[in-house]
């Protein structure tokens, strides 16, 4: 009796664990459509490949969250297909899948009702599912209404939100319409905040410019952190063109938003922006002084940003005269990044590549072999790149 009870409990535990993620079926595509028709549900089709990093990230960080798998398992027939194998090859052609991950919500007739994709937060992913199930907000119905001539601002915003992850060209067109048509005297509203937050790209465009000039008006619609994040994004987008145009006066006027702020995140962003400016202007001494100070200060424990700076300097396998001069600093930045975060594949890999460029074989091999071991948790494409780095260092 005890053995039977134990076996029952083990089976229940296994079933419980198996359900703590999106429950993907393992049947043919036609059987999936038949089941969707029978249960009057949409099919959720996860289009992935074995080498897709964002696909694996979504599996590890989003698909296994209770609010996600509970909603998807209740409302959809879930299936997944490798777009380079089996039925996935034909489905890729049938549904014109060109990027990964692509997420399709399809009715029992095989018609796409809603389409989205890319790596996203759990909140975003859940909202996409809700849009798919809402006849007023899914891409199929919104597209039909748009083609029929509907152009109200609330409608256009919903349409933009439905397509901006899956059809950037259409989203850009819709965004332009919203920006042009939204009455300025109505921007100070919850709908205005929704439009600005999602559509404004820079402090130079109409919506972005209005927001930066009227930030306090939006306190009723978003908290301080959300409003600050939007301001930072819009101002950063203004500054990068100035960097590449060599507009020092305009750049430093805008940089004060970050540089004079008491907020640590803004101070870190100030370093990243000014470092890029010095690199583009080929001001090595200023670059070294800035980043040396940052390594002891605001970036001391930020391995990701330090590694990013190093990758930016070591962007070419065969460094030219400009990048060669910056390589010693790339080495210092990458080495510090490894000290801060030794268990991150991209950080170890970056240090390995910098060492390869500088012919530092022994240090490079330590980092490259560590990166190769960490790559076992990544995609096959990443694993090949990691092994290539080891091979190249061993040849030195």
Helices and strands as residue ranges (DSSP letters): H 2-18, H 29-39, E 42-48, H 53-61, H 66-75, E 76-82, H 87-94, E 102-106, E 112-117, H 122-132, H 139-147, H 153-163, H 168-181, G 184-186, H 190-199, H 206-213, G 215-220, H 224-245, H 248-259, H 264-280, H 284-296, H 303-313, H 321-340, H 345-357, H 361-374, G 375-377, H 380-394
